[in-house]
Amino acid sequence: MPQGLLNKKEARDENVKPMSYRRGRHHFIAAAMRAPFKIGGFLPSSKALARAMASGVDLHKPGAVVELGAGTGVVTHALLQAGVKPDNLVVIERDEKLHALISNHFSHLNILCADAIELDKVLAGIGVTRVSAVVSSLPFLVMPKEVRNAIQQQMAKVIGQDGVIIQFTYGPKSPITITQMRKNHLHGKRHKLVVANVPPAHVWVYKRV
Ligand SMILES: C[S@@+](CC[C@H](N)C(=O)[O-])C[C@H]1O[C@@H](n2cnc3c(N)ncnc32)[C@H](O)[C@@H]1O
């Protein structure tokens, strides 16, 4: 197709509006009240943080972009806005109600209700063999250490040699510890500090050493 011309599906993707912040916040707070330690926050990320996450994705790299912990879809929307093709985006959210909400909102996307701890199996199940970026909002700070380590191992496994992991944290330190970076052959860098978020957040990007 000549550049600049959109087919019907792409045209529709460009027009998908973000869920209103108010509506998203309402659903997010309800989810956090149900299971605070599983959701890991009481407010959805700001647009500024979502954009900072999306800016770590290299659109020219082959492979799927995998979003983990989509919540009410703020980062999902930023990824689409940044140019990630809907067909190339896989979204994973474990909470059933949030999953139903975003599946309804982004009805054209591949949104799975699954646990990131089974990431390699989940991706194999839908035929994804190459991943260019894992974009994660998973709440590592409130997870038991063993679960966090197991998920980070999965993330490192699926990116192969060339992919990246993009992760935000409210903490001052790397959300993947030096021990886990060494174990998983990763190198991490602080990509952005987003002071406009409540609370301020750091975005980290990890690559294979
Ligand atoms: C801090 S919220 C971030 C939501 C959204 N991306 C944002 O930035 O506003 C974390 C999300 O990760 C989801 N989550 C937590 N643990 C998960 C897991 N093991 N697998 C998949 N999703 C998970 C939660 O249900 C929640 O929606």
The ligand as a Gaussian input file, in Angstrom:
#p B3LYP/6-31G(d) Opt

LIG

0 1
 C        0.464000      -0.295000      38.560000
 S       -0.791000      -0.981000      37.542000
 C       -0.401000      -0.200000      35.980000
 C       -1.589000      -0.081000      35.079000
 C       -1.394000       0.765000      33.825000
 N       -0.427000       0.197000      32.915000
 C       -0.962000       2.162000      34.169000
 O        0.218000       2.466000      33.950000
 O       -1.787000       2.929000      34.663000
 C       -0.236000      -2.645000      37.343000
 C       -1.132000      -3.548000      36.509000
 O       -0.488000      -4.815000      36.376000
 C       -1.434000      -5.857000      36.524000
 N       -0.704000      -7.052000      37.004000
 C       -0.137000      -7.228000      38.222000
 N        0.491000      -8.412000      38.279000
 C        0.327000      -8.994000      37.062000
 C        0.774000     -10.218000      36.502000
 N        1.494000     -11.082000      37.223000
 N        0.467000     -10.489000      35.226000
 C       -0.268000      -9.609000      34.482000
 N       -0.728000      -8.434000      34.965000
 C       -0.429000      -8.120000      36.235000
 C       -2.429000      -5.311000      37.553000
 O       -3.663000      -5.981000      37.488000
 C       -2.489000      -3.838000      37.150000
 O       -3.504000      -3.609000      36.195000

